[in-house]
Amino acid sequence: MSGDGFGAWLRARPLRPSGTKVRLFNGRLKGNQRAHHAVVDIDLIGRNLQQCADAVIRLRAEWQWARGRHKDISFRLTNGMNVPWKKWSSGWRVKVEGGRRTRWVKGRKSRSKKAFRRYLKFIMTYAGTASLARQLKRTKPAKVRIGDILVQGGFPGHAVIVLDMAKGPSGKRFVMLGQSFMPAQDFHVLANRNRRKLSPWYRLDSLRTGLATPEWRPFKKRDLRTW
């Protein structure tokens, strides 16, 4: 795994102090405090925007920004339109008409971090699990890497991201997963409520029958995506 790759960057994300509770975008405590193992130290963008797919998009975009890979930052909206940061920062904006129709219009040039956050707010508003599932490529359990996604596209759907991987003495592989949820809330490392002694790890081979996370229906092999 490259030291400047997405997986290494995810592994290095700082955590908030042990025992930190998950808070919603409005500052209130989340009702279910049993779903998380730890809270990742990353702020929320917007009000009720940074939900499950949005948090995944944010993490990917922040890594690309931090590594100077600005030309690679591009996400698909639910209507299928690709919105690259390079075009946005060069002075173009997307106008939304009638809820689904979109077109490029002239705007203001800016490559600042403030403009980047505005770009992310727009993407989070008009992208989601359905567009993320279509944008990413399918992969197989044998090829899973840190940074890959389990996503069920829909309205609503859900997405979690692989934050770390490990291999046991018998050769079995395990993954650590992270999520945000609805409403928008602190991004957190998921606890394994079904196998508490294993928590926060999940057996990767459970995708054959269904990998169950605390707040969503089980993920299957067909839900695996990579960038």
Residue, then its C-alpha position, 0 to 999 in steps of 0.5 A: m500500500s503506497g504511503d501517499g495512497f487513499g488507504a494509507w491516508l484513511r488509516a492515518r485519520p485521527l480519532r476523537p477521545s475514547g468514549t466520544k458520542v456521535r452527534l447529529f448535524n444540529g449538535r444533538l446526540k444520536g439516539n443509537q449510541r451502540a452502533h459505533h466503536a469510535v468517532v473519526d475527527i472530521d467536521l461536518i459540512g453543511r446542515n443535514l448534508q454529510q450523510c452516508a454517501d456524502a461522507v464517503i465522497r468527502l473522504r475521497a475528495e479530501w485525500q485527493w485535495a491533500r495530495g494535489r490530485h485536483k484534476d482527479i476530483s470529479f463526482r457524478l450527480t444523481n441525474g448522471m452529470n459529472v461535475p469535476w472540481k477542475k471545471w468548477s474551480s476554473g469559473w463554471r457552476v452547475k445550474v439546477e432546473g426543475g429538480r433534475r435538469t442541470r447545465w453549466v453556467k459561468g461563475r467565479k474562478s477560485r481554487s481556494k479551500k473555501a471554494f472547494r468546500r462549497y463545491l463539496k456542499f453542492i455535490m452532497t446536495y445532488a449526489g447520493t448512493a445511487s450515483l455513487a454506485r453507478q460511478l464506481k466499478r464493481t470489484k470482488p472480495a479477493k481484490v478488496r482494498i482499504g478505501d473500497i465501498l460497500v454500497q446499496g444505491g437507492f432512495p434511500g440507500h446506504a454506503v460504508i467504506v473500508l477503513d482498514m484490513a487485517k488477516g488472521p492466523s488462518g488466512k481469513r481476512f477482516v475489514m474495519l468499516g466506517q459510516s455516516f448515516m441519516p440524519a447527517q452525523d459524525f463519521h464513525v467506525l462501526a461496531n460489530r454488534n453481532r460478534r462483539k469479541l471481534s468488534p470493530w472487525y468484520r469477516l470479509d467472507s461473510l459477504r457470501t451470506g450477508l455482512a450485517t452492520p448495526e443500522w442497515r440490511p446486510f451487504k452482499k458481494r454484489d455491493l462491493r465497489t472500488w474507485 
